[in-house]
Amino acid sequence: QVQLVESGGGLVQAVGSLRLACAASGRTFSTSTMAWFRLVPGKERDFVAAISWTGGSTYYADSVKGRFTISRDNAENTVYLQMNSLKPEDTAVYYCAAGEEITRATMRSYPQYDYWGQGTQVTVSS
């Protein structure tokens, strides 16, 4: 059974930091594009960041560029999202996703991804 399990969410004050982790099991994702999306009630799932299967290319939403860093450890089948300088508007449920046929043109589109985690809540207080 393929699973993506997120961890590391929680409550933090503005300008604080959190590190999310997404552990994959059931198969290797070492050749998959991995990404983070976030969801706020009443809105669509928003792209946050993505990383190529080699880890050599990373992509970010403009709203998090310079504050968030995505990375991966293929040996551990895990992807991370380091979030610094958090703002109240970063409050959301954060989801990890994996996709096999992701291109630069499609990586920001959540329907393109094949596997999803259950999400972890991040709350940033002002």
Secondary structure by P-SEA (a helix, b strand, c coil): cbbbbbcccccccccbbbbbbbbbccccccccccbbbbbcccccccccccccccccbbbbcccccccbbbbbcccccbbbbbbcccccccccbbbbbbbcccccccccccccccccccbbbbbbcc
